[in-house]
Amino acid sequence: MSFVQLTHKIFERFGIIIAIALLVIWAIGTLFDGPGGIHLLLTIGVSMLIWRIVVRGDRAHPTPKK
């Protein structure tokens, strides 16, 4: 199993949990006036959460019409 396949399986199983963890870390960081770069966690966390929800709902790919 290649590295890409392994990371895909990890994100497939734990993507939503990782996204929520990033958002929690961002929330804690903003409470303590963290550096400006901490807001990158918000961007990554929200993007990952939306991506995982969309991919999760798209399990069966439709066959192309001829």
PDB file of N, CA, C and O in Angstrom, chain B, residues numbered from 101:
ATOM      1  N   MET B 101       0.854  -1.174   0.000  1.00  0.00           N
ATOM      2  CA  MET B 101       0.000   0.000   0.000  1.00  0.00           C
ATOM      3  C   MET B 101       0.900   1.237   0.000  1.00  0.00           C
ATOM      4  O   MET B 101       1.810   1.358   0.820  1.00  0.00           O
ATOM      5  N   SER B 102       0.635   2.137  -0.918  1.00  0.00           N
ATOM      6  CA  SER B 102       1.462   3.326  -1.036  1.00  0.00           C
ATOM      7  C   SER B 102       1.071   4.373   0.012  1.00  0.00           C
ATOM      8  O   SER B 102       0.041   4.261   0.677  1.00  0.00           O
ATOM      9  N   PHE B 103       1.909   5.371   0.133  1.00  0.00           N
ATOM     10  CA  PHE B 103       1.673   6.452   1.102  1.00  0.00           C
ATOM     11  C   PHE B 103       0.386   7.200   0.783  1.00  0.00           C
ATOM     12  O   PHE B 103      -0.363   7.560   1.691  1.00  0.00           O
ATOM     13  N   VAL B 104       0.124   7.437  -0.494  1.00  0.00           N
ATOM     14  CA  VAL B 104      -1.080   8.170  -0.904  1.00  0.00           C
ATOM     15  C   VAL B 104      -2.333   7.371  -0.550  1.00  0.00           C
ATOM     16  O   VAL B 104      -3.305   7.934  -0.046  1.00  0.00           O
ATOM     17  N   GLN B 105      -2.316   6.074  -0.809  1.00  0.00           N
ATOM     18  CA  GLN B 105      -3.466   5.239  -0.472  1.00  0.00           C
ATOM     19  C   GLN B 105      -3.682   5.188   1.037  1.00  0.00           C
ATOM     20  O   GLN B 105      -4.821   5.181   1.504  1.00  0.00           O
ATOM     21  N   LEU B 106      -2.596   5.153   1.793  1.00  0.00           N
ATOM     22  CA  LEU B 106      -2.703   5.116   3.247  1.00  0.00           C
ATOM     23  C   LEU B 106      -3.284   6.412   3.792  1.00  0.00           C
ATOM     24  O   LEU B 106      -4.157   6.374   4.659  1.00  0.00           O
ATOM     25  N   THR B 107      -2.820   7.554   3.304  1.00  0.00           N
ATOM     26  CA  THR B 107      -3.362   8.825   3.782  1.00  0.00           C
ATOM     27  C   THR B 107      -4.817   8.994   3.342  1.00  0.00           C
ATOM     28  O   THR B 107      -5.612   9.585   4.072  1.00  0.00           O
ATOM     29  N   HIS B 108      -5.174   8.488   2.170  1.00  0.00           N
ATOM     30  CA  HIS B 108      -6.567   8.562   1.729  1.00  0.00           C
ATOM     31  C   HIS B 108      -7.468   7.757   2.658  1.00  0.00           C
ATOM     32  O   HIS B 108      -8.559   8.209   3.005  1.00  0.00           O
ATOM     33  N   LYS B 109      -7.026   6.572   3.063  1.00  0.00           N
ATOM     34  CA  LYS B 109      -7.824   5.752   3.980  1.00  0.00           C
ATOM     35  C   LYS B 109      -7.952   6.412   5.350  1.00  0.00           C
ATOM     36  O   LYS B 109      -9.006   6.334   5.982  1.00  0.00           O
ATOM     37  N   ILE B 110      -6.882   7.061   5.811  1.00  0.00           N
ATOM     38  CA  ILE B 110      -6.938   7.746   7.104  1.00  0.00           C
ATOM     39  C   ILE B 110      -7.928   8.900   7.043  1.00  0.00           C
ATOM     40  O   ILE B 110      -8.757   9.047   7.942  1.00  0.00           O
ATOM     41  N   PHE B 111      -7.856   9.722   5.995  1.00  0.00           N
ATOM     42  CA  PHE B 111      -8.784  10.839   5.862  1.00  0.00           C
ATOM     43  C   PHE B 111     -10.211  10.356   5.627  1.00  0.00           C
ATOM     44  O   PHE B 111     -11.169  11.014   6.032  1.00  0.00           O
ATOM     45  N   GLU B 112     -10.348   9.210   4.976  1.00  0.00           N
ATOM     46  CA  GLU B 112     -11.678   8.666   4.732  1.00  0.00           C
ATOM     47  C   GLU B 112     -12.340   8.263   6.044  1.00  0.00           C
ATOM     48  O   GLU B 112     -13.540   8.471   6.225  1.00  0.00           O
ATOM     49  N   ARG B 113     -11.577   7.698   6.945  1.00  0.00           N
ATOM     50  CA  ARG B 113     -12.144   7.227   8.208  1.00  0.00           C
ATOM     51  C   ARG B 113     -12.200   8.312   9.272  1.00  0.00           C
ATOM     52  O   ARG B 113     -13.177   8.399  10.016  1.00  0.00           O
ATOM     53  N   PHE B 114     -11.171   9.135   9.353  1.00  0.00           N
ATOM     54  CA  PHE B 114     -11.065  10.077  10.462  1.00  0.00           C
ATOM     55  C   PHE B 114     -11.113  11.541  10.038  1.00  0.00           C
ATOM     56  O   PHE B 114     -10.769  12.416  10.833  1.00  0.00           O
ATOM     57  N   GLY B 115     -11.527  11.828   8.818  1.00  0.00           N
ATOM     58  CA  GLY B 115     -11.510  13.193   8.305  1.00  0.00           C
ATOM     59  C   GLY B 115     -12.353  14.161   9.108  1.00  0.00           C
ATOM     60  O   GLY B 115     -11.907  15.269   9.407  1.00  0.00           O
ATOM     61  N   ILE B 116     -13.564  13.760   9.460  1.00  0.00           N
ATOM     62  CA  ILE B 116     -14.448  14.643  10.225  1.00  0.00           C
ATOM     63  C   ILE B 116     -13.897  14.858  11.628  1.00  0.00           C
ATOM     64  O   ILE B 116     -13.963  15.967  12.158  1.00  0.00           O
ATOM     65  N   ILE B 117     -13.361  13.817  12.225  1.00  0.00           N
ATOM     66  CA  ILE B 117     -12.788  13.944  13.574  1.00  0.00           C
ATOM     67  C   ILE B 117     -11.571  14.869  13.551  1.00  0.00           C
ATOM     68  O   ILE B 117     -11.406  15.695  14.449  1.00  0.00           O
ATOM     69  N   ILE B 118     -10.727  14.738  12.541  1.00  0.00           N
ATOM     70  CA  ILE B 118      -9.554  15.606  12.422  1.00  0.00           C
ATOM     71  C   ILE B 118      -9.984  17.051  12.220  1.00  0.00           C
ATOM     72  O   ILE B 118      -9.401  17.964  12.805  1.00  0.00           O
ATOM     73  N   ALA B 119     -11.017  17.262  11.383  1.00  0.00           N
ATOM     74  CA  ALA B 119     -11.507  18.627  11.136  1.00  0.00           C
ATOM     75  C   ALA B 119     -12.042  19.254  12.418  1.00  0.00           C
ATOM     76  O   ALA B 119     -11.757  20.417  12.703  1.00  0.00           O
ATOM     77  N   ILE B 120     -12.806  18.506  13.183  1.00  0.00           N
ATOM     78  CA  ILE B 120     -13.336  19.031  14.444  1.00  0.00           C
ATOM     79  C   ILE B 120     -12.212  19.299  15.425  1.00  0.00           C
ATOM     80  O   ILE B 120     -12.255  20.285  16.160  1.00  0.00           O
ATOM     81  N   ALA B 121     -11.204  18.434  15.449  1.00  0.00           N
ATOM     82  CA  ALA B 121     -10.057  18.663  16.332  1.00  0.00           C
ATOM     83  C   ALA B 121      -9.327  19.949  15.956  1.00  0.00           C
ATOM     84  O   ALA B 121      -8.923  20.708  16.837  1.00  0.00           O
ATOM     85  N   LEU B 122      -9.154  20.201  14.671  1.00  0.00           N
ATOM     86  CA  LEU B 122      -8.517  21.445  14.226  1.00  0.00           C
ATOM     87  C   LEU B 122      -9.330  22.661  14.666  1.00  0.00           C
ATOM     88  O   LEU B 122      -8.761  23.669  15.084  1.00  0.00           O
ATOM     89  N   LEU B 123     -10.650  22.570  14.575  1.00  0.00           N
ATOM     90  CA  LEU B 123     -11.500  23.683  14.989  1.00  0.00           C
ATOM     91  C   LEU B 123     -11.438  23.908  16.499  1.00  0.00           C
ATOM     92  O   LEU B 123     -11.478  25.049  16.958  1.00  0.00           O
ATOM     93  N   VAL B 124     -11.340  22.829  17.267  1.00  0.00           N
ATOM     94  CA  VAL B 124     -11.211  22.969  18.724  1.00  0.00           C
ATOM     95  C   VAL B 124      -9.870  23.598  19.080  1.00  0.00           C
ATOM     96  O   VAL B 124      -9.803  24.469  19.947  1.00  0.00           O
ATOM     97  N   ILE B 125      -8.807  23.165  18.419  1.00  0.00           N
ATOM     98  CA  ILE B 125      -7.484  23.758  18.666  1.00  0.00           C
ATOM     99  C   ILE B 125      -7.497  25.237  18.299  1.00  0.00           C
ATOM    100  O   ILE B 125      -6.915  26.060  19.006  1.00  0.00           O
ATOM    101  N   TRP B 126      -8.165  25.579  17.183  1.00  0.00           N
ATOM    102  CA  TRP B 126      -8.283  26.992  16.793  1.00  0.00           C
ATOM    103  C   TRP B 126      -9.030  27.784  17.853  1.00  0.00           C
ATOM    104  O   TRP B 126      -8.614  28.887  18.208  1.00  0.00           O
ATOM    105  N   ALA B 127     -10.138  27.230  18.366  1.00  0.00           N
ATOM    106  CA  ALA B 127     -10.930  27.945  19.370  1.00  0.00           C
ATOM    107  C   ALA B 127     -10.120  28.182  20.642  1.00  0.00           C
ATOM    108  O   ALA B 127     -10.180  29.267  21.221  1.00  0.00           O
ATOM    109  N   ILE B 128      -9.375  27.191  21.073  1.00  0.00           N
ATOM    110  CA  ILE B 128      -8.535  27.348  22.273  1.00  0.00           C
ATOM    111  C   ILE B 128      -7.431  28.365  22.007  1.00  0.00           C
ATOM    112  O   ILE B 128      -7.110  29.179  22.873  1.00  0.00           O
ATOM    113  N   GLY B 129      -6.853  28.319  20.817  1.00  0.00           N
ATOM    114  CA  GLY B 129      -5.789  29.264  20.473  1.00  0.00           C
ATOM    115  C   GLY B 129      -6.260  30.705  20.433  1.00  0.00           C
ATOM    116  O   GLY B 129      -5.518  31.616  20.798  1.00  0.00           O
ATOM    117  N   THR B 130      -7.495  30.915  19.990  1.00  0.00           N
ATOM    118  CA  THR B 130      -8.002  32.290  19.944  1.00  0.00           C
ATOM    119  C   THR B 130      -8.363  32.798  21.333  1.00  0.00           C
ATOM    120  O   THR B 130      -8.336  34.006  21.571  1.00  0.00           O
ATOM    121  N   LEU B 131      -8.696  31.910  22.244  1.00  0.00           N
ATOM    122  CA  LEU B 131      -8.986  32.340  23.618  1.00  0.00           C
ATOM    123  C   LEU B 131      -7.750  32.919  24.290  1.00  0.00           C
ATOM    124  O   LEU B 131      -7.847  33.844  25.096  1.00  0.00           O
ATOM    125  N   PHE B 132      -6.595  32.373  23.956  1.00  0.00           N
ATOM    126  CA  PHE B 132      -5.347  32.814  24.576  1.00  0.00           C
ATOM    127  C   PHE B 132      -4.582  33.789  23.697  1.00  0.00           C
ATOM    128  O   PHE B 132      -3.376  33.960  23.877  1.00  0.00           O
ATOM    129  N   ASP B 133      -5.253  34.431  22.752  1.00  0.00           N
ATOM    130  CA  ASP B 133      -4.629  35.398  21.842  1.00  0.00           C
ATOM    131  C   ASP B 133      -3.388  34.823  21.167  1.00  0.00           C
ATOM    132  O   ASP B 133      -2.287  35.364  21.274  1.00  0.00           O
ATOM    133  N   GLY B 134      -3.599  33.723  20.476  1.00  0.00           N
ATOM    134  CA  GLY B 134      -2.499  33.078  19.769  1.00  0.00           C
ATOM    135  C   GLY B 134      -2.035  33.912  18.588  1.00  0.00           C
ATOM    136  O   GLY B 134      -2.635  34.943  18.285  1.00  0.00           O
ATOM    137  N   PRO B 135      -0.981  33.483  17.921  1.00  0.00           N
ATOM    138  CA  PRO B 135      -0.467  34.237  16.773  1.00  0.00           C
ATOM    139  C   PRO B 135      -1.461  34.216  15.613  1.00  0.00           C
ATOM    140  O   PRO B 135      -2.393  33.412  15.593  1.00  0.00           O
ATOM    141  N   GLY B 136      -1.252  35.101  14.662  1.00  0.00           N
ATOM    142  CA  GLY B 136      -2.158  35.204  13.529  1.00  0.00           C
ATOM    143  C   GLY B 136      -2.248  33.945  12.692  1.00  0.00           C
ATOM    144  O   GLY B 136      -3.270  33.684  12.058  1.00  0.00           O
ATOM    145  N   GLY B 137      -1.187  33.171  12.689  1.00  0.00           N
ATOM    146  CA  GLY B 137      -1.175  31.936  11.916  1.00  0.00           C
ATOM    147  C   GLY B 137      -2.139  30.885  12.432  1.00  0.00           C
ATOM    148  O   GLY B 137      -2.451  29.925  11.728  1.00  0.00           O
ATOM    149  N   ILE B 138      -2.613  31.061  13.660  1.00  0.00           N
ATOM    150  CA  ILE B 138      -3.549  30.092  14.234  1.00  0.00           C
ATOM    151  C   ILE B 138      -4.861  30.078  13.447  1.00  0.00           C
ATOM    152  O   ILE B 138      -5.589  29.086  13.460  1.00  0.00           O
ATOM    153  N   HIS B 139      -5.156  31.185  12.763  1.00  0.00           N
ATOM    154  CA  HIS B 139      -6.398  31.256  11.999  1.00  0.00           C
ATOM    155  C   HIS B 139      -6.347  30.388  10.747  1.00  0.00           C
ATOM    156  O   HIS B 139      -7.379  30.140  10.123  1.00  0.00           O
ATOM    157  N   LEU B 140      -5.170  29.929  10.380  1.00  0.00           N
ATOM    158  CA  LEU B 140      -5.049  28.966   9.293  1.00  0.00           C
ATOM    159  C   LEU B 140      -5.738  27.653   9.669  1.00  0.00           C
ATOM    160  O   LEU B 140      -6.253  26.948   8.801  1.00  0.00           O
ATOM    161  N   LEU B 141      -5.744  27.329  10.962  1.00  0.00           N
ATOM    162  CA  LEU B 141      -6.440  26.128  11.419  1.00  0.00           C
ATOM    163  C   LEU B 141      -7.936  26.229  11.164  1.00  0.00           C
ATOM    164  O   LEU B 141      -8.583  25.229  10.853  1.00  0.00           O
ATOM    165  N   LEU B 142      -8.490  27.431  11.294  1.00  0.00           N
ATOM    166  CA  LEU B 142      -9.909  27.633  10.999  1.00  0.00           C
ATOM    167  C   LEU B 142     -10.188  27.355   9.529  1.00  0.00           C
ATOM    168  O   LEU B 142     -11.147  26.659   9.195  1.00  0.00           O
ATOM    169  N   THR B 143      -9.359  27.894   8.660  1.00  0.00           N
ATOM    170  CA  THR B 143      -9.545  27.695   7.224  1.00  0.00           C
ATOM    171  C   THR B 143      -9.430  26.223   6.851  1.00  0.00           C
ATOM    172  O   THR B 143     -10.269  25.696   6.120  1.00  0.00           O
ATOM    173  N   ILE B 144      -8.404  25.567   7.347  1.00  0.00           N
ATOM    174  CA  ILE B 144      -8.187  24.154   7.027  1.00  0.00           C
ATOM    175  C   ILE B 144      -9.285  23.290   7.636  1.00  0.00           C
ATOM    176  O   ILE B 144      -9.791  22.378   6.982  1.00  0.00           O
ATOM    177  N   GLY B 145      -9.658  23.571   8.882  1.00  0.00           N
ATOM    178  CA  GLY B 145     -10.681  22.772   9.561  1.00  0.00           C
ATOM    179  C   GLY B 145     -12.030  22.856   8.882  1.00  0.00           C
ATOM    180  O   GLY B 145     -12.683  21.832   8.677  1.00  0.00           O
ATOM    181  N   VAL B 146     -12.462  24.057   8.529  1.00  0.00           N
ATOM    182  CA  VAL B 146     -13.763  24.216   7.862  1.00  0.00           C
ATOM    183  C   VAL B 146     -13.731  23.598   6.471  1.00  0.00           C
ATOM    184  O   VAL B 146     -14.688  22.939   6.063  1.00  0.00           O
ATOM    185  N   SER B 147     -12.646  23.806   5.744  1.00  0.00           N
ATOM    186  CA  SER B 147     -12.535  23.226   4.403  1.00  0.00           C
ATOM    187  C   SER B 147     -12.569  21.700   4.455  1.00  0.00           C
ATOM    188  O   SER B 147     -13.252  21.061   3.655  1.00  0.00           O
ATOM    189  N   MET B 148     -11.842  21.129   5.385  1.00  0.00           N
ATOM    190  CA  MET B 148     -11.805  19.675   5.511  1.00  0.00           C
ATOM    191  C   MET B 148     -13.170  19.127   5.925  1.00  0.00           C
ATOM    192  O   MET B 148     -13.595  18.083   5.431  1.00  0.00           O
ATOM    193  N   LEU B 149     -13.852  19.824   6.823  1.00  0.00           N
ATOM    194  CA  LEU B 149     -15.164  19.376   7.272  1.00  0.00           C
ATOM    195  C   LEU B 149     -16.164  19.384   6.120  1.00  0.00           C
ATOM    196  O   LEU B 149     -16.903  18.418   5.936  1.00  0.00           O
ATOM    197  N   ILE B 150     -16.192  20.460   5.350  1.00  0.00           N
ATOM    198  CA  ILE B 150     -17.106  20.533   4.205  1.00  0.00           C
ATOM    199  C   ILE B 150     -16.762  19.463   3.177  1.00  0.00           C
ATOM    200  O   ILE B 150     -17.650  18.802   2.639  1.00  0.00           O
ATOM    201  N   TRP B 151     -15.470  19.297   2.905  1.00  0.00           N
ATOM    202  CA  TRP B 151     -15.033  18.306   1.925  1.00  0.00           C
ATOM    203  C   TRP B 151     -15.454  16.898   2.338  1.00  0.00           C
ATOM    204  O   TRP B 151     -15.946  16.131   1.510  1.00  0.00           O
ATOM    205  N   ARG B 152     -15.264  16.553   3.616  1.00  0.00           N
ATOM    206  CA  ARG B 152     -15.604  15.210   4.074  1.00  0.00           C
ATOM    207  C   ARG B 152     -17.106  14.963   4.044  1.00  0.00           C
ATOM    208  O   ARG B 152     -17.543  13.855   3.735  1.00  0.00           O
ATOM    209  N   ILE B 153     -17.902  15.982   4.362  1.00  0.00           N
ATOM    210  CA  ILE B 153     -19.348  15.803   4.327  1.00  0.00           C
ATOM    211  C   ILE B 153     -19.818  15.599   2.894  1.00  0.00           C
ATOM    212  O   ILE B 153     -20.692  14.769   2.646  1.00  0.00           O
ATOM    213  N   VAL B 154     -19.253  16.343   1.948  1.00  0.00           N
ATOM    214  CA  VAL B 154     -19.641  16.196   0.545  1.00  0.00           C
ATOM    215  C   VAL B 154     -19.214  14.839   0.007  1.00  0.00           C
ATOM    216  O   VAL B 154     -19.995  14.177  -0.676  1.00  0.00           O
ATOM    217  N   VAL B 155     -18.006  14.417   0.297  1.00  0.00           N
ATOM    218  CA  VAL B 155     -17.515  13.126  -0.197  1.00  0.00           C
ATOM    219  C   VAL B 155     -18.294  11.986   0.442  1.00  0.00           C
ATOM    220  O   VAL B 155     -18.561  10.975  -0.207  1.00  0.00           O
ATOM    221  N   ARG B 156     -18.655  12.142   1.695  1.00  0.00           N
ATOM    222  CA  ARG B 156     -19.394  11.100   2.399  1.00  0.00           C
ATOM    223  C   ARG B 156     -20.764  10.871   1.770  1.00  0.00           C
ATOM    224  O   ARG B 156     -21.240   9.736   1.732  1.00  0.00           O
ATOM    225  N   GLY B 157     -21.397  11.914   1.282  1.00  0.00           N
ATOM    226  CA  GLY B 157     -22.704  11.776   0.661  1.00  0.00           C
ATOM    227  C   GLY B 157     -22.645  11.300  -0.775  1.00  0.00           C
ATOM    228  O   GLY B 157     -23.686  11.009  -1.364  1.00  0.00           O
ATOM    229  N   ASP B 158     -21.451  11.211  -1.359  1.00  0.00           N
ATOM    230  CA  ASP B 158     -21.276  10.851  -2.763  1.00  0.00           C
ATOM    231  C   ASP B 158     -20.623   9.473  -2.870  1.00  0.00           C
ATOM    232  O   ASP B 158     -19.571   9.330  -3.494  1.00  0.00           O
ATOM    233  N   ARG B 159     -21.240   8.465  -2.267  1.00  0.00           N
ATOM    234  CA  ARG B 159     -20.657   7.124  -2.271  1.00  0.00           C
ATOM    235  C   ARG B 159     -20.768   6.448  -3.634  1.00  0.00           C
ATOM    236  O   ARG B 159     -19.802   5.851  -4.109  1.00  0.00           O
ATOM    237  N   ALA B 160     -21.932   6.534  -4.265  1.00  0.00           N
ATOM    238  CA  ALA B 160     -22.139   5.863  -5.544  1.00  0.00           C
ATOM    239  C   ALA B 160     -22.011   6.892  -6.677  1.00  0.00           C
ATOM    240  O   ALA B 160     -22.764   7.863  -6.745  1.00  0.00           O
ATOM    241  N   HIS B 161     -21.065   6.656  -7.535  1.00  0.00           N
ATOM    242  CA  HIS B 161     -20.885   7.539  -8.674  1.00  0.00           C
ATOM    243  C   HIS B 161     -21.848   7.125  -9.776  1.00  0.00           C
ATOM    244  O   HIS B 161     -21.912   5.941 -10.109  1.00  0.00           O
ATOM    245  N   PRO B 162     -22.592   8.045 -10.345  1.00  0.00           N
ATOM    246  CA  PRO B 162     -23.541   7.675 -11.404  1.00  0.00           C
ATOM    247  C   PRO B 162     -22.801   7.281 -12.689  1.00  0.00           C
ATOM    248  O   PRO B 162     -21.714   7.782 -12.977  1.00  0.00           O
ATOM    249  N   THR B 163     -23.409   6.386 -13.438  1.00  0.00           N
ATOM    250  CA  THR B 163     -22.799   5.979 -14.699  1.00  0.00           C
ATOM    251  C   THR B 163     -23.099   7.052 -15.743  1.00  0.00           C
ATOM    252  O   THR B 163     -24.194   7.615 -15.754  1.00  0.00           O
ATOM    253  N   PRO B 164     -22.151   7.333 -16.604  1.00  0.00           N
ATOM    254  CA  PRO B 164     -22.371   8.375 -17.625  1.00  0.00           C
ATOM    255  C   PRO B 164     -23.432   7.932 -18.639  1.00  0.00           C
ATOM    256  O   PRO B 164     -23.508   6.762 -19.014  1.00  0.00           O
ATOM    257  N   LYS B 165     -24.245   8.901 -19.068  1.00  0.00           N
ATOM    258  CA  LYS B 165     -25.282   8.605 -20.067  1.00  0.00           C
ATOM    259  C   LYS B 165     -24.671   8.644 -21.461  1.00  0.00           C
ATOM    260  O   LYS B 165     -23.813   9.476 -21.758  1.00  0.00           O
ATOM    261  N   LYS B 166     -25.121   7.746 -22.294  1.00  0.00           N
ATOM    262  CA  LYS B 166     -24.595   7.675 -23.657  1.00  0.00           C
ATOM    263  C   LYS B 166     -25.551   8.292 -24.628  1.00  0.00           C
ATOM    264  O   LYS B 166     -25.277   8.325 -25.828  1.00  0.00           O
TER     265      LYS B 166
END
